Amino acid sequence: MKQCQGSLGTPEQAQKLKEVIEQSRSTPGCLMHILQEAQAIYGYLPLPVQKTIAEGLNISLSEVYGVATFYSQFSLNPKGKYRISVCLGTACYVKGSEKILQEVESELGIKCGECTQDGLFSLDSCRCVGACGLAPVMTVNEDVHGRLKPEMVKGILDSYRRKEV
């Protein structure tokens, strides 16, 4: 489900977040847990969610933001149903992963760190997926696609698009 940046999503999501904050607020060091739960509810941590957490815990927004941006497990941007990650580690980079990333960006019309308008795909890069023998590699959720060439990207993306019809 696509979310608007300026809202707390659905009323059900907002209520669930409120309940998580209420249940956890008296536990010392609860911010990490609440951020994890909030991300599970929304899929990412938009600014209105961060503000709600800060107000609910009576702490500054900058403290919430600081924790959310420090840990790589948290995302401030929405993620697509299919989360693409192109490996830019040494083995993949030497074998052309930058061209793979450019082709994915071109095919989807988004840049690294963004999500397509329909919420179907999001794109990120990483430093290593541990499949150096298959370089260059990209993952789509848990699926590993290796020994890639730029001309293979459209077919791979189309296979995920076909799952939606």
Secondary structure, DSSP 8 states (H G I E B T S, - for coil): ----TTS--SHHHHHHHHHHHHHHTTSTTTHHHHHHHHHHHHSS--HHHHHHHHHHHT--HHHHHHHHHHSTT--SS---SEEEEEE-SHHHHHTTHHHHHHHHHHHHT--TT-B-TTSSEEEEEES--S-GGG-S-EEETTEEE-S--GGGHHHHHHHHHHTT-
